[in-house]
Amino acid sequence: MNESEKLLSELKDIRNIMERSSRFLSLSGLSGILVGLYALIGAFFAHRIVSQFPYSIPKESINDVLTSIFIIGITVLILSLFSIYILTVRQAKKEEKPIWGPGSKLLLINLLIPLATGGILTAVLALRGYYGVVSPCFLIFYGLALVNAAKYTRPEILSLGLVEIVLGLLAAIFPGFGLYFWAIGFGIVHIIYGLMFLNRENKNSEA
């Protein structure tokens, strides 16, 4: 190996080290599966509440229905965040990597900005009576957040984000099926990707 090839090899090594340091790769596949299961259970209970009114929700009942669905959503969110945190910390310790570093900071910043924006916008529209936009907005902004954060974590997160965006657009086209698209996007899709991540983790541990 001549000097130029040696220098090129060293530059590639430095670049790889810098890329690894700016990426947070200790995501747990099991957390994705659990998040998907929580979402499906939440969608089931939300569907039971909404299905009590086959045609339309009476004005006198709408506040109670929205409160119940809000409680279900918050419960799913809290369980999801708790599971993600616990299992991600466990995965990071298993891989002997820091849980809080440049990669995780960049991941959180790029994830939370579009996610918080979408959450606030959806809440404002829902309070003004535009209930049909809730499911599409959540899916689309969640997908945009994943796409935005994908460069700081596993590359599969990009395709996950694109799938969520497509489901959000479909939910907007077919407003009567918003809850079903929500269950698919946050439930089934998360479980599929979680199984993919878990399979990769098992292969890496066996290697």
Buried (B, 14 or more C-beta within 10 A) or exposed (E): EEEEEEEEEEEEEEEEEEEEEBBBBBBBBBBBBBBBBBBBBBBEBBEEBBEEEEEEBEEEEBEEBBEBBEEBBEBBBEBBEEBBEBBBBBBBEEEEBEBEBBBBEBBBEBBBBBBEEBBEEBEEBBEEEEBBBBBBBBBBBBBBBBBBBBBBBBEBBBEBBBBBBBBBBBBBEEEEBBBBBBBBBBBBBBBBBBBBBBEEBEEEEEE
